[in-house]
Amino acid sequence: MKRAFLSLSERLYRRWKPFIVKKKNQKVCKELQQLYPLKNMEEMHDHFQVKKLAVVFMIIGIGIVSAVCLYLSSRMEGRLAEGMCLFRNEWDAGDYSVTLIAETEKWSRKIPFLVETRKLSEQETDILQKKLYTQLPEWIKGENADLDHVASNLHFPAFIDGYPFRLTWESSNKDRIDRNGKVNREGIDTEEKVELTVTIVYGQEKNSFIYEVSVLPEMPSEEERFFRRLEDLLFTIDQEGRELEQILLPDFFEGKAITWKEDKKNNTFLILILTVLGCVAAAKGMEKDLEKDCKKRNKQLLLDYPGFVSKLRLYMSAGLSAKNAFYRIMKDYESVQKQRKRYLYKEMKISCSQLGNGVMEEQVYREFGKRCGEMRYRRLSFLLAVHLKQGNGQLLALLSEEAEDALEDRKNMARKSGEEAGIKLLLPMMLMLVVVMFLVLMPAYLNFGSGV
């Protein structure tokens, strides 16, 4: 799969390159040049762009497939069959809610509807009565802001899976709020108080809570009254057909033809937005990774610098020229390179190849410092180039000072790294302290007030 995306991206990139790549990203080119000095910059830049394009295409493909699957799933999960039939679940499958869309020639309205499980026969009830579980109420305000400002139907849960409770609801004014949470605000001139009583039953034990509800007045329109009567009709159909396996919805009511649709959630657009954001994040992430690798390279070069200068001074003190000292240090690094990757070895290998091919030493040293990029390497390359024809006497003294300064910088870097590590460990240490305090204080809290 990965090769397929890479192959597709490469073909498209070659075809679109004259139109989309009019100006190269100089920062990316510089970082690639630092990490891969021996490779062709043009090819490396194209390869990096192809990889980035392949990641983008892969995310787009995943996003499109996910969006299509989600869309098809939302179409297949409908509860409404043949445009006017809802099937009840068996008792062990639980109730389910469906949002119906009732449409007439003039009006359209979404109606939330709870389809309860099929009513069990007396024999089934006797067998399964001990297995029934009820639920505790969590939220009853429904779509209202709070219970002091009730303007729409309340939500009265009847069962919660996994808990041995049964929940019943009663209202002090059943004409205003019935046991299903339906709110009737007709005829209210001012705010009206209603008390709701919820009874939690467990075997022979009962417990009740009382909530005070403020029902707000309203002036319903003809459309509102029509859909209220339609909801009443749905409730009546549901109650009269509790033992039936299916519910037939009316197709004609009060002289108006009704077509039914189901309100289904569709997150396809959200998936597409996340796909676009994922493509942007992946492209930026690849550039950040490249920048991170360059920072790692520069840090490694600084860490290797004191040892490199010390070796260079040692070999030149022994009578070797700068050129031969470079060859000797490169051989020393070859054994280390087999175990771990050292960027300084790569740069020295390039310099030694240039020296072997007859490039002038002064040019080699200057290019060596330029490729390394760090200020200390630039200064060292300048010293080697300037004192190339003046002998090793004064150069050795300067190299000694440079080695001491580099060693001091190495100590400062180690000290700074230790401080940064301490800061990073601060949060885990605080979390551990919270856990220890919890383990110490919790037994004391549980035993508080339990003394003799």
Secondary structure, DSSP 8 states (H G I E B T S, - for coil): -HHHHHHHHHHHHHHHHHHH-SS--HHHHHHHHHH-TTS-HHHHHHHHHHHHHHHHHHHHHHHHHHHHHHHHHHHHT--EETTTEEE---GGG--EEEEEEEE-SS-EEEEEEEE------HHHHHHHGGG--B-------TTSS-TTSB-S--------TTSB-EEEEEES-TTTB-TT--B--TT--S-EEEEEEEEEEETTEEEEEEEEEEE------HHHHHHHHHHHHHHHHHHHTTTSSEEE--SEETTEE-EEEE-----HHHHHHHHHHHHHHHHHHHHHHHHHHHHHHHHHHHHHHHHHHHHHHHHHHTT--HHHHHHHHHHHHHHHHTTS--HHHHHHHHHHHHHHTT--HHHHHHHHHHHH-SHHHHHHHHHHHHTTSS-SHHHHHHHHHHHHHHHHHHHHHHHHHHHHHHHHTHHHHHHHHHHHHHHHHHHHHHTTT---
